[in-house]
Amino acid sequence: MPISLPSTHHLIQSSLEARCALKHLQRLRDHGYEAYWVGGCVRDLLLNLTPKDYDIATNATPDQVENLFPHTIPVGKQFGVILVMDSGIQTEIATFRSDGGYTDGRRPDQIRFCEAKEDALRRDFTINGIFLDPIRAEPLDWVGGLDDLKQRKIRAIGHAPTRFEEDHLRMLRAIRFAHRFNLTIDPEMF
């Protein structure tokens, strides 16, 4: 399956969500921070689907994000996540992080801020671990997500049983993604 990215110009014309996310990403960069689109929006763009929302990962701390944007909601500030509100659109901006242990099977017990690559390595599936520089239309893939999308498969980042022990909902997400995107589930995940 060919993987290609639509031009940023096309995204700006077609989606208020994309315009807001691009504006927020550019604001972060203008203030000296590293920032990328991440997660489902990148996966959807690579599958030639229209994302419903856009998430940004950055090295800006939650406090720095709150100081840069006038309308924010600290929905998961303890995990590095701030919602930025603009024109009725919410964009999730999360600080690059590494997760500690998971004792409740859902949320990390502690986090620490880190670099982009380490943040990618803590994510659930390779297809969700691709970062995108939307200005250059350049993906950053430390986890093999681009190859997995081309091969139409869903695979955990790292050791699958460990990923599922961390967050039990990942099992349901794997099935949902496999069905929604017509992907084959990697045998290790069973």
N, CA, C and O atoms as a DFTB+ gen file, in Angstrom:
760 C
 N C O
     1  1       0.842      -1.177       0.000
     2  2       0.000       0.000       0.000
     3  2       0.884       1.236       0.000
     4  3       1.762       1.359       0.855
     5  1       0.677       2.151      -0.933
     6  2       1.487       3.360      -0.937
     7  2       1.131       4.265       0.242
     8  3      -0.040       4.445       0.575
     9  1       2.145       4.816       0.851
    10  2       1.955       5.752       1.959
    11  2       2.350       7.124       1.439
    12  3       3.470       7.318       0.967
    13  1       1.436       8.067       1.525
    14  2       1.765       9.417       1.086
    15  2       1.051      10.407       1.990
    16  3       0.027      10.093       2.596
    17  1       1.598      11.583       2.068
    18  2       1.019      12.627       2.900
    19  2       0.421      13.718       2.029
    20  3       1.058      14.171       1.078
    21  1      -0.809      14.149       2.346
    22  2      -1.352      15.283       1.621
    23  2      -0.567      16.537       1.971
    24  3       0.053      16.616       3.032
    25  1      -0.596      17.497       1.092
    26  2       0.144      18.731       1.353
    27  2      -0.491      19.488       2.511
    28  3      -1.696      19.391       2.746
    29  1       0.328      20.237       3.226
    30  2      -0.183      21.072       4.314
    31  2      -1.190      22.069       3.771
    32  3      -2.183      22.369       4.433
    33  1      -0.947      22.587       2.568
    34  2      -1.869      23.543       1.954
    35  2      -3.258      22.921       1.811
    36  3      -4.264      23.559       2.122
    37  1      -3.308      21.676       1.340
    38  2      -4.589      20.978       1.196
    39  2      -5.277      20.835       2.553
    40  3      -6.481      21.063       2.668
    41  1      -4.509      20.455       3.587
    42  2      -5.089      20.296       4.918
    43  2      -5.662      21.606       5.444
    44  3      -6.748      21.637       6.022
    45  1      -4.920      22.677       5.237
    46  2      -5.369      23.985       5.726
    47  2      -6.669      24.393       5.052
    48  3      -7.554      24.966       5.688
    49  1      -6.781      24.096       3.766
    50  2      -7.990      24.449       3.039
    51  2      -9.181      23.597       3.474
    52  3     -10.318      24.070       3.474
    53  1      -8.923      22.352       3.843
    54  2     -10.033      21.418       4.050
    55  2     -10.493      21.261       5.498
    56  3     -11.559      20.691       5.732
    57  1      -9.731      21.742       6.470
    58  2     -10.057      21.397       7.852
    59  2      -9.702      22.508       8.833
    60  3      -8.551      22.933       8.928
    61  1     -10.718      22.970       9.561
    62  2     -10.472      23.948      10.624
    63  2      -9.601      23.325      11.711
    64  3      -8.749      24.003      12.285
    65  1      -9.808      22.029      12.002
    66  2      -8.997      21.341      13.001
    67  2      -7.525      21.351      12.616
    68  3      -6.659      21.612      13.451
    69  1      -7.241      21.063      11.333
    70  2      -5.858      21.070      10.850
    71  2      -5.266      22.474      10.921
    72  3      -4.108      22.638      11.304
    73  1      -6.047      23.483      10.556
    74  2      -5.552      24.870      10.617
    75  2      -5.182      25.250      12.048
    76  3      -4.131      25.844      12.286
    77  1      -6.049      24.904      12.995
    78  2      -5.766      25.222      14.397
    79  2      -4.513      24.481      14.870
    80  3      -3.641      25.076      15.505
    81  1      -4.423      23.183      14.561
    82  2      -3.270      22.391      15.010
    83  2      -1.976      22.890      14.383
    84  3      -0.934      22.907      15.039
    85  1      -2.035      23.290      13.131
    86  2      -0.831      23.814      12.472
    87  2      -0.429      25.161      13.083
    88  3       0.755      25.433      13.281
    89  1      -1.411      25.984      13.373
    90  2      -1.138      27.284      14.003
    91  2      -0.512      27.089      15.388
    92  3       0.439      27.786      15.741
    93  1      -1.041      26.144      16.170
    94  2      -0.494      25.887      17.506
    95  2       0.917      25.317      17.423
    96  3       1.794      25.702      18.197
    97  1       1.134      24.402      16.487
    98  2       2.467      23.824      16.301
    99  2       3.468      24.922      15.927
   100  3       4.578      24.969      16.456
   101  1       3.064      25.794      15.016
   102  2       3.948      26.873      14.596
   103  2       4.243      27.833      15.750
   104  3       5.365      28.324      15.874
   105  1       3.252      28.101      16.588
   106  2       3.473      28.970      17.756
   107  2       4.499      28.353      18.702
   108  3       5.391      29.041      19.197
   109  1       4.364      27.049      18.948
   110  2       5.350      26.371      19.790
   111  2       6.749      26.498      19.184
   112  3       7.706      26.818      19.890
   113  1       6.867      26.250      17.896
   114  2       8.179      26.338      17.238
   115  2       8.714      27.767      17.229
   116  3       9.912      27.983      17.414
   117  1       7.843      28.732      17.017
   118  2       8.273      30.135      17.028
   119  2       8.854      30.535      18.380
   120  3       9.659      31.462      18.464
   121  1       8.445      29.834      19.440
   122  2       8.958      30.110      20.780
   123  2      10.099      29.160      21.165
   124  3      10.468      29.065      22.336
   125  1      10.651      28.461      20.170
   126  2      11.850      27.656      20.388
   127  2      11.620      26.217      20.818
   128  3      12.566      25.527      21.199
   129  1      10.372      25.754      20.763
   130  2      10.082      24.390      21.184
   131  2      10.027      23.449      19.981
   132  3       9.708      23.852      18.862
   133  1      10.343      22.203      20.244
   134  2      10.173      21.141      19.261
   135  2       8.708      20.718      19.319
   136  3       8.143      20.625      20.408
   137  1       8.084      20.461      18.174
   138  2       6.675      20.069      18.171
   139  2       6.349      19.300      16.895
   140  3       6.838      19.621      15.812
   141  1       5.503      18.270      17.054
   142  2       5.082      17.421      15.939
   143  2       3.625      17.035      16.113
   144  3       3.105      17.025      17.228
   145  1       2.962      16.713      14.996
   146  2       1.684      16.033      15.084
   147  2       1.983      14.586      15.411
   148  3       2.982      14.034      14.951
   149  1       1.112      13.962      16.214
   150  2       1.349      12.578      16.652
   151  2       0.055      11.781      16.692
   152  3      -1.046      12.332      16.663
   153  1       0.225      10.473      16.759
   154  2      -0.882       9.570      17.050
   155  2      -1.813       9.331      15.888
   156  3      -1.390       9.184      14.742
   157  1      -3.105       9.296      16.213
   158  2      -4.125       8.928      15.247
   159  2      -4.208       9.837      14.040
   160  3      -4.513       9.365      12.945
   161  1      -3.947      11.128      14.201
   162  2      -4.027      12.019      13.043
   163  2      -2.963      11.649      12.015
   164  3      -3.224      11.678      10.812
   165  1      -1.778      11.305      12.478
   166  2      -0.704      10.927      11.554
   167  2      -1.059       9.607      10.870
   168  3      -0.938       9.477       9.652
   169  1      -1.494       8.640      11.660
   170  2      -1.911       7.347      11.096
   171  2      -2.989       7.552      10.041
   172  3      -2.900       6.997       8.946
   173  1      -4.009       8.346      10.365
   174  2      -5.107       8.567       9.427
   175  2      -4.634       9.259       8.157
   176  3      -5.033       8.878       7.056
   177  1      -3.790      10.269       8.301
   178  2      -3.265      10.950       7.118
   179  2      -2.501       9.984       6.219
   180  3      -2.639      10.025       4.996
   181  1      -1.699       9.119       6.826
   182  2      -0.928       8.153       6.053
   183  2      -1.823       7.115       5.374
   184  3      -1.448       6.550       4.347
   185  1      -2.998       6.866       5.942
   186  2      -3.967       5.955       5.337
   187  2      -4.923       6.685       4.389
   188  3      -5.888       6.104       3.893
   189  1      -4.637       7.966       4.148
   190  2      -5.452       8.801       3.267
   191  2      -6.880       8.965       3.797
   192  3      -7.841       9.016       3.030
   193  1      -6.995       9.047       5.124
   194  2      -8.270       9.296       5.781
   195  2      -8.245      10.690       6.390
   196  3      -7.172      11.245       6.626
   197  1      -9.405      11.253       6.642
   198  2      -9.486      12.577       7.251
   199  2      -9.489      12.425       8.767
   200  3     -10.404      11.814       9.320
   201  1      -8.485      12.967       9.448
   202  2      -8.464      12.895      10.917
   203  2      -9.626      13.677      11.513
   204  3     -10.039      14.709      10.982
   205  1     -10.149      13.162      12.634
   206  2     -11.208      13.900      13.329
   207  2     -10.620      14.962      14.246
   208  3     -11.269      15.962      14.553
   209  1      -9.376      14.732      14.683
   210  2      -8.693      15.718      15.519
   211  2      -7.185      15.574      15.312
   212  3      -6.709      14.619      14.696
   213  1      -6.465      16.530      15.833
   214  2      -5.012      16.571      15.685
   215  2      -4.385      16.754      17.052
   216  3      -4.775      17.641      17.811
   217  1      -3.410      15.911      17.364
   218  2      -2.685      16.005      18.625
   219  2      -1.261      16.439      18.338
   220  3      -0.691      16.124      17.294
   221  1      -0.704      17.165      19.284
   222  2       0.669      17.674      19.174
   223  2       1.470      17.146      20.352
   224  3       0.988      17.132      21.484
   225  1       2.696      16.712      20.079
   226  2       3.657      16.371      21.138
   227  2       4.795      17.375      21.045
   228  3       5.209      17.763      19.953
   229  1       5.294      17.788      22.195
   230  2       6.278      18.867      22.251
   231  2       7.205      18.691      23.444
   232  3       6.915      17.929      24.367
   233  1       8.317      19.402      23.413
   234  2       9.182      19.432      24.589
   235  2       8.811      20.585      25.527
   236  3       9.431      20.740      26.579
   237  1       7.812      21.394      25.163
   238  2       7.323      22.438      26.072
   239  2       6.601      21.760      27.239
   240  3       5.825      20.827      27.032
   241  1       6.854      22.223      28.446
   242  2       6.185      21.664      29.625
   243  2       4.723      22.124      29.659
   244  3       4.362      23.070      28.958
   245  1       3.889      21.479      30.453
   246  2       2.493      21.936      30.553
   247  2       2.376      23.407      30.959
   248  3       1.538      24.133      30.424
   249  1       3.206      23.845      31.898
   250  2       3.160      25.257      32.295
   251  2       3.533      26.167      31.129
   252  3       2.920      27.219      30.945
   253  1       4.515      25.781      30.355
   254  2       4.919      26.587      29.202
   255  2       3.805      26.621      28.150
   256  3       3.571      27.659      27.531
   257  1       3.123      25.498      27.946
   258  2       1.995      25.464      27.008
   259  2       0.899      26.399      27.505
   260  3       0.350      27.181      26.728
   261  1       0.581      26.325      28.784
   262  2      -0.458      27.208      29.338
   263  2      -0.082      28.676      29.189
   264  3      -0.951      29.515      28.953
   265  1       1.196      28.993      29.325
   266  2       1.643      30.385      29.185
   267  2       1.611      30.878      27.742
   268  3       1.478      32.078      27.502
   269  1       1.732      29.961      26.776
   270  2       1.759      30.349      25.358
   271  2       0.376      30.563      24.758
   272  3       0.225      31.341      23.816
   273  1      -0.634      29.882      25.292
   274  2      -1.957      29.910      24.680
   275  2      -2.976      30.489      25.664
   276  3      -2.982      30.128      26.841
   277  1      -3.838      31.388      25.176
   278  2      -4.755      32.068      26.089
   279  2      -5.881      31.204      26.642
   280  3      -6.364      31.467      27.743
   281  1      -6.313      30.179      25.907
   282  2      -7.453      29.366      26.356
   283  2      -7.032      27.903      26.443
   284  3      -6.946      27.200      25.436
   285  1      -6.773      27.465      27.671
   286  2      -6.324      26.088      27.880
   287  2      -7.158      25.419      28.964
   288  3      -7.762      26.076      29.813
   289  1      -7.171      24.090      28.907
   290  2      -7.821      23.275      29.937
   291  2      -6.811      22.207      30.349
   292  3      -6.348      21.444      29.502
   293  1      -6.461      22.138      31.638
   294  2      -5.445      21.180      32.093
   295  2      -6.030      19.780      32.327
   296  3      -6.003      19.273      33.448
   297  1      -6.560      19.158      31.260
   298  2      -7.290      17.888      31.405
   299  2      -6.448      16.758      31.983
   300  3      -6.966      15.913      32.714
   301  1      -5.191      16.733      31.673
   302  2      -4.305      15.682      32.172
   303  2      -2.941      16.260      32.478
   304  3      -1.913      15.673      32.143
   305  1      -2.941      17.415      33.116
   306  2      -1.689      18.123      33.368
   307  2      -0.686      17.244      34.109
   308  3       0.514      17.328      33.847
   309  1      -1.160      16.396      35.036
   310  2      -0.245      15.528      35.780
   311  2       0.447      14.520      34.857
   312  3       1.474      13.947      35.221
   313  1      -0.123      14.302      33.649
   314  2       0.486      13.423      32.651
   315  2       1.108      14.219      31.500
   316  3       1.555      13.643      30.508
   317  1       1.131      15.557      31.644
   318  2       1.731      16.410      30.631
   319  2       0.782      16.832      29.529
   320  3       1.233      17.274      28.472
   321  1      -0.538      16.707      29.746
   322  2      -1.514      16.953      28.677
   323  2      -2.354      18.200      28.972
   324  3      -2.960      18.334      30.035
   325  1      -2.365      19.108      27.985
   326  2      -3.143      20.340      28.059
   327  2      -3.989      20.433      26.792
   328  3      -3.489      20.180      25.695
   329  1      -5.267      20.794      26.932
   330  2      -6.100      21.084      25.762
   331  2      -6.005      22.569      25.465
   332  3      -6.120      23.397      26.369
   333  1      -5.800      22.901      24.218
   334  2      -5.811      24.288      23.777
   335  2      -7.093      24.500      22.989
   336  3      -7.371      23.776      22.034
   337  1      -7.866      25.491      23.391
   338  2      -9.142      25.808      22.748
   339  2      -8.953      27.002      21.815
   340  3      -8.338      28.005      22.176
   341  1      -9.504      26.865      20.596
   342  2      -9.377      27.932      19.608
   343  2     -10.499      27.766      18.585
   344  3     -10.610      26.713      17.958
   345  1     -11.315      28.776      18.415
   346  2     -12.403      28.756      17.421
   347  2     -13.332      27.561      17.614
   348  3     -13.846      27.010      16.640
   349  1     -13.549      27.160      18.859
   350  2     -14.414      26.033      19.146
   351  2     -13.753      24.673      18.927
   352  3     -14.401      23.636      19.068
   353  1     -12.481      24.678      18.587
   354  2     -11.722      23.453      18.323
   355  2     -10.762      23.219      19.479
   356  3     -10.094      24.144      19.944
   357  1     -10.699      21.961      19.942
   358  2      -9.713      21.641      20.967
   359  2      -8.592      20.824      20.345
   360  3      -8.826      19.883      19.587
   361  1      -7.373      21.210      20.685
   362  2      -6.182      20.499      20.241
   363  2      -5.431      20.046      21.480
   364  3      -5.110      20.855      22.351
   365  1      -5.150      18.749      21.557
   366  2      -4.412      18.210      22.695
   367  2      -2.920      18.421      22.455
   368  3      -2.376      18.017      21.428
   369  1      -2.279      19.056      23.414
   370  2      -0.831      19.258      23.360
   371  2      -0.237      18.539      24.564
   372  3      -0.570      18.835      25.712
   373  1       0.647      17.591      24.279
   374  2       1.244      16.777      25.336
   375  2       2.753      16.918      25.311
   376  3       3.377      16.926      24.250
   377  1       3.324      17.029      26.488
   378  2       4.778      17.078      26.619
   379  2       5.352      15.685      26.401
   380  3       4.806      14.698      26.896
   381  1       6.467      15.606      25.651
   382  2       7.146      14.318      25.482
   383  2       7.358      13.721      26.867
   384  3       7.834      14.397      27.779
   385  1       6.997      12.439      27.017
   386  2       7.125      11.830      28.340
   387  2       7.494      10.354      28.244
   388  3       7.298       9.696      27.223
   389  1       8.028       9.876      29.338
   390  2       8.288       8.457      29.550
   391  2       7.460       8.061      30.760
   392  3       7.401       8.791      31.750
   393  1       6.823       6.904      30.675
   394  2       5.939       6.464      31.757
   395  2       6.670       5.546      32.732
   396  3       7.515       4.743      32.338
   397  1       6.326       5.682      34.011
   398  2       6.813       4.753      35.032
   399  2       5.922       3.529      35.054
   400  3       5.266       3.231      34.056
   401  1       5.880       2.817      36.155
   402  2       5.051       1.619      36.266
   403  2       3.564       1.930      36.188
   404  3       3.133       3.070      36.361
   405  1       2.792       0.877      35.921
   406  2       1.331       0.970      35.862
   407  2       0.772      -0.033      36.867
   408  3       0.781      -1.234      36.596
   409  1       0.289       0.426      38.013
   410  2      -0.256      -0.515      38.986
   411  2      -1.759      -0.715      38.834
   412  3      -2.299      -1.705      39.328
   413  1      -2.450       0.213      38.155
   414  2      -3.902       0.075      38.008
   415  2      -4.322      -0.481      36.652
   416  3      -5.518      -0.608      36.389
   417  1      -3.359      -0.819      35.780
   418  2      -3.693      -1.360      34.473
   419  2      -4.313      -0.359      33.530
   420  3      -4.987      -0.739      32.572
   421  1      -4.095       0.918      33.789
   422  2      -4.693       1.955      32.936
   423  2      -3.820       3.203      32.813
   424  3      -3.639       3.709      31.705
   425  1      -3.276       3.712      33.915
   426  2      -2.532       4.980      33.899
   427  2      -1.164       4.790      34.547
   428  3      -1.013       3.988      35.469
   429  1      -0.172       5.532      34.062
   430  2       1.155       5.405      34.679
   431  2       1.159       5.969      36.096
   432  3       0.484       6.955      36.393
   433  1       1.932       5.323      36.961
   434  2       2.055       5.790      38.341
   435  2       2.827       7.106      38.412
   436  3       2.546       7.964      39.250
   437  1       3.793       7.246      37.529
   438  2       4.539       8.499      37.441
   439  2       5.040       8.658      36.013
   440  3       5.123       7.696      35.249
   441  1       5.371       9.900      35.677
   442  2       5.930      10.203      34.364
   443  2       7.180      11.037      34.553
   444  3       7.408      11.610      35.618
   445  1       7.984      11.097      33.509
   446  2       9.077      12.062      33.472
   447  2       9.156      12.583      32.055
   448  3       8.921      11.848      31.096
   449  1       9.484      13.845      31.929
   450  2       9.589      14.441      30.607
   451  2      10.875      13.975      29.941
   452  3      11.879      13.743      30.614
   453  1      10.843      13.839      28.611
   454  2      11.955      13.234      27.891
   455  2      12.058      13.823      26.483
   456  3      11.498      14.884      26.208
   457  1      12.763      13.141      25.607
   458  2      12.927      13.537      24.211
   459  2      11.856      12.860      23.346
   460  3      11.182      11.934      23.798
   461  1      11.706      13.325      22.108
   462  2      10.670      12.827      21.198
   463  2      10.776      11.320      20.967
   464  3       9.767      10.618      21.029
   465  1      11.972      10.817      20.703
   466  2      12.119       9.391      20.400
   467  2      11.660       8.533      21.575
   468  3      10.967       7.535      21.380
   469  1      12.039       8.912      22.783
   470  2      11.644       8.138      23.961
   471  2      10.123       8.180      24.147
   472  3       9.522       7.194      24.574
   473  1       9.506       9.316      23.827
   474  2       8.052       9.419      23.890
   475  2       7.413       8.437      22.902
   476  3       6.433       7.772      23.238
   477  1       7.954       8.345      21.703
   478  2       7.416       7.406      20.705
   479  2       7.501       5.972      21.205
   480  3       6.592       5.176      20.968
   481  1       8.576       5.640      21.889
   482  2       8.793       4.268      22.346
   483  2       7.852       3.841      23.472
   484  3       7.739       2.647      23.746
   485  1       7.177       4.778      24.129
   486  2       6.245       4.429      25.208
   487  2       4.822       4.225      24.698
   488  3       3.954       3.787      25.453
   489  1       4.578       4.533      23.452
   490  2       3.216       4.480      22.900
   491  2       2.772       3.041      22.646
   492  3       3.577       2.114      22.731
   493  1       1.502       2.862      22.338
   494  2       0.935       1.516      22.252
   495  2       1.329       0.734      21.007
   496  3       1.966      -0.313      21.123
   497  1       0.970       1.210      19.827
   498  2       1.169       0.466      18.587
   499  2       2.038       1.260      17.624
   500  3       2.048       2.491      17.645
   501  1       2.761       0.545      16.789
   502  2       3.676       1.213      15.858
   503  2       2.943       2.190      14.950
   504  3       3.480       3.243      14.605
   505  1       1.718       1.847      14.564
   506  2       0.965       2.735      13.664
   507  2       0.544       4.032      14.350
   508  3       0.168       4.992      13.678
   509  1       0.605       4.067      15.686
   510  2       0.284       5.278      16.446
   511  2       1.538       5.962      16.982
   512  3       1.443       6.987      17.658
   513  1       2.707       5.406      16.685
   514  2       3.952       5.956      17.214
   515  2       4.740       6.780      16.211
   516  3       5.896       7.123      16.460
   517  1       4.129       7.099      15.088
   518  2       4.780       7.909      14.049
   519  2       4.535       9.378      14.366
   520  3       3.405       9.774      14.652
   521  1       5.584      10.180      14.317
   522  2       5.456      11.623      14.490
   523  2       5.511      12.259      13.102
   524  3       6.080      11.683      12.175
   525  1       4.922      13.444      12.960
   526  2       4.905      14.117      11.666
   527  2       5.250      15.586      11.820
   528  3       4.679      16.295      12.648
   529  1       6.188      16.024      11.011
   530  2       6.446      17.452      10.850
   531  2       5.536      17.892       9.700
   532  3       5.872      17.657       8.539
   533  1       4.390      18.526       9.991
   534  2       3.445      18.856       8.921
   535  2       3.935      19.980       8.009
   536  3       3.435      20.129       6.894
   537  1       4.885      20.752       8.457
   538  2       5.389      21.842       7.633
   539  2       6.251      21.284       6.504
   540  3       6.174      21.747       5.366
   541  1       7.062      20.301       6.824
   542  2       7.913      19.655       5.806
   543  2       7.255      18.412       5.214
   544  3       7.799      17.807       4.290
   545  1       6.085      18.022       5.738
   546  2       5.415      16.771       5.349
   547  2       6.386      15.606       5.499
   548  3       6.520      14.761       4.613
   549  1       7.064      15.586       6.655
   550  2       8.117      14.603       6.900
   551  2       7.786      13.781       8.151
   552  3       7.735      14.323       9.255
   553  1       7.559      12.457       7.977
   554  2       7.312      11.615       9.150
   555  2       8.608      11.241       9.866
   556  3       9.658      11.107       9.238
   557  1       8.523      11.078      11.170
   558  2       9.627      10.581      11.991
   559  2       9.144       9.257      12.571
   560  3       8.156       9.215      13.305
   561  1       9.838       8.192      12.241
   562  2       9.367       6.859      12.615
   563  2      10.498       6.078      13.265
   564  3      11.373       5.544      12.584
   565  1      10.468       6.017      14.599
   566  2      11.474       5.276      15.359
   567  2      10.982       3.866      15.689
   568  3      11.722       3.080      16.281
   569  1       9.742       3.536      15.314
   570  2       9.132       2.290      15.783
   571  2       8.702       1.333      14.670
   572  3       8.151       0.273      14.965
   573  1       8.935       1.670      13.418
   574  2       8.553       0.802      12.304
   575  2       7.102       0.919      11.892
   576  3       6.573       0.019      11.239
   577  1       6.454       1.994      12.254
   578  2       5.041       2.179      11.927
   579  2       4.763       2.332      10.448
   580  3       3.744       1.846       9.957
   581  1       5.650       2.998       9.729
   582  2       5.438       3.174       8.288
   583  2       5.435       1.824       7.578
   584  3       4.569       1.563       6.742
   585  1       6.387       0.976       7.903
   586  2       6.418      -0.368       7.303
   587  2       5.186      -1.170       7.688
   588  3       4.630      -1.887       6.856
   589  1       4.751      -1.059       8.944
   590  2       3.571      -1.805       9.370
   591  2       2.314      -1.327       8.646
   592  3       1.454      -2.139       8.306
   593  1       2.198      -0.026       8.406
   594  2       1.059       0.472       7.636
   595  2       1.108      -0.065       6.207
   596  3       0.085      -0.478       5.662
   597  1       2.290      -0.060       5.604
   598  2       2.440      -0.589       4.240
   599  2       2.063      -2.071       4.189
   600  3       1.475      -2.534       3.212
   601  1       2.405      -2.813       5.250
   602  2       2.105      -4.248       5.299
   603  2       0.711      -4.533       5.861
   604  3       0.302      -5.689       5.974
   605  1      -0.013      -3.464       6.212
   606  2      -1.377      -3.580       6.731
   607  2      -1.433      -4.433       7.993
   608  3      -2.284      -5.314       8.119
   609  1      -0.513      -4.163       8.935
   610  2      -0.541      -4.927      10.183
   611  2      -0.460      -4.004      11.383
   612  3       0.072      -2.897      11.306
   613  1      -0.998      -4.485      12.491
   614  2      -0.928      -3.758      13.752
   615  2      -0.018      -4.552      14.679
   616  3      -0.185      -5.756      14.875
   617  1       0.954      -3.830      15.245
   618  2       1.977      -4.451      16.078
   619  2       2.250      -3.539      17.265
   620  3       2.261      -2.315      17.128
   621  1       2.470      -4.137      18.424
   622  2       2.794      -3.358      19.626
   623  2       4.205      -2.791      19.514
   624  3       5.072      -3.367      18.856
   625  1       4.415      -1.671      20.158
   626  2       5.762      -1.130      20.302
   627  2       6.394      -1.872      21.471
   628  3       5.870      -1.851      22.585
   629  1       7.511      -2.521      21.214
   630  2       8.163      -3.294      22.261
   631  2       7.473      -4.624      22.470
   632  3       6.938      -5.210      21.528
   633  1       7.484      -5.099      23.696
   634  2       6.956      -6.401      24.075
   635  2       5.447      -6.288      24.287
   636  3       4.997      -5.593      25.198
   637  1       4.665      -6.969      23.450
   638  2       3.200      -6.826      23.474
   639  2       2.586      -7.113      24.851
   640  3       1.777      -6.312      25.321
   641  1       2.939      -8.227      25.519
   642  2       2.327      -8.459      26.843
   643  2       2.587      -7.324      27.832
   644  3       1.722      -6.996      28.645
   645  1       3.759      -6.734      27.765
   646  2       4.068      -5.598      28.643
   647  2       3.164      -4.415      28.318
   648  3       2.640      -3.768      29.226
   649  1       2.975      -4.126      27.026
   650  2       2.097      -3.009      26.627
   651  2       0.681      -3.226      27.132
   652  3       0.027      -2.278      27.566
   653  1       0.193      -4.481      27.081
   654  2      -1.171      -4.764      27.521
   655  2      -1.289      -4.759      29.038
   656  3      -2.337      -4.393      29.571
   657  1      -0.229      -5.160      29.748
   658  2      -0.247      -5.084      31.211
   659  2      -0.290      -3.635      31.672
   660  3      -0.940      -3.317      32.668
   661  1       0.397      -2.757      30.952
   662  2       0.400      -1.338      31.312
   663  2      -1.010      -0.757      31.223
   664  3      -1.473      -0.077      32.139
   665  1      -1.679      -1.033      30.116
   666  2      -3.000      -0.458      29.885
   667  2      -3.876      -1.525      29.232
   668  3      -3.704      -1.849      28.057
   669  1      -4.811      -2.065      30.002
   670  2      -5.653      -3.156      29.527
   671  2      -6.528      -2.766      28.342
   672  3      -6.896      -3.626      27.542
   673  1      -6.867      -1.486      28.216
   674  2      -7.702      -1.045      27.098
   675  2      -6.997      -1.207      25.754
   676  3      -7.652      -1.209      24.712
   677  1      -5.688      -1.341      25.765
   678  2      -4.962      -1.508      24.507
   679  2      -5.393      -2.762      23.763
   680  3      -5.331      -2.794      22.534
   681  1      -5.826      -3.791      24.474
   682  2      -6.306      -5.005      23.803
   683  2      -7.532      -4.692      22.948
   684  3      -7.629      -5.131      21.802
   685  1      -8.451      -3.938      23.508
   686  2      -9.652      -3.562      22.761
   687  2      -9.316      -2.608      21.619
   688  3      -9.886      -2.696      20.531
   689  1      -8.391      -1.703      21.882
   690  2      -7.966      -0.782      20.818
   691  2      -7.351      -1.541      19.649
   692  3      -7.596      -1.191      18.495
   693  1      -6.565      -2.563      19.925
   694  2      -5.940      -3.356      18.848
   695  2      -7.010      -3.975      17.961
   696  3      -6.918      -3.922      16.734
   697  1      -8.021      -4.558      18.585
   698  2      -9.104      -5.178      17.805
   699  2      -9.871      -4.125      17.023
   700  3     -10.189      -4.321      15.850
   701  1     -10.163      -3.016      17.671
   702  2     -10.899      -1.938      16.999
   703  2     -10.118      -1.408      15.798
   704  3     -10.684      -1.231      14.719
   705  1      -8.812      -1.153      15.981
   706  2      -8.001      -0.646      14.872
   707  2      -7.898      -1.667      13.745
   708  3      -7.975      -1.307      12.571
   709  1      -7.725      -2.939      14.098
   710  2      -7.620      -3.985      13.073
   711  2      -8.896      -4.018      12.231
   712  3      -8.843      -4.118      11.005
   713  1     -10.030      -3.932      12.902
   714  2     -11.306      -3.955      12.186
   715  2     -11.514      -2.667      11.381
   716  3     -11.864      -2.716      10.202
   717  1     -11.302      -1.541      12.011
   718  2     -11.575      -0.248      11.367
   719  2     -10.699      -0.006      10.147
   720  3     -11.165       0.526       9.139
   721  1      -9.424      -0.397      10.236
   722  2      -8.479      -0.102       9.155
   723  2      -8.118      -1.330       8.320
   724  3      -7.218      -1.272       7.482
   725  1      -8.823      -2.446       8.550
   726  2      -8.568      -3.682       7.817
   727  2      -7.095      -4.104       7.925
   728  3      -6.416      -4.308       6.919
   729  1      -6.624      -4.227       9.165
   730  2      -5.243      -4.601       9.453
   731  2      -5.192      -6.006      10.035
   732  3      -6.152      -6.472      10.648
   733  1      -4.083      -6.659       9.839
   734  2      -3.837      -7.960      10.445
   735  2      -3.142      -7.732      11.787
   736  3      -2.211      -6.932      11.880
   737  1      -3.594      -8.430      12.814
   738  2      -2.970      -8.308      14.135
   739  2      -1.747      -9.199      14.195
   740  3      -1.812     -10.383      13.865
   741  1      -0.621      -8.621      14.623
   742  2       0.620      -9.352      14.760
   743  2       0.414     -10.525      15.737
   744  3      -0.144     -10.324      16.815
   745  1       0.857     -11.756      15.378
   746  2       0.629     -12.924      16.239
   747  2       1.143     -12.766      17.670
   748  3       0.557     -13.330      18.593
   749  1       2.232     -12.009      17.874
   750  2       2.755     -11.813      19.228
   751  2       1.718     -11.143      20.137
   752  3       1.752     -11.322      21.354
   753  1       0.807     -10.380      19.554
   754  2      -0.175      -9.672      20.367
   755  2      -1.262     -10.601      20.900
   756  3      -1.963     -10.235      21.844
   757  1      -1.421     -11.773      20.332
   758  2      -2.400     -12.721      20.866
   759  2      -1.884     -13.393      22.115
   760  3      -2.578     -14.224      22.701
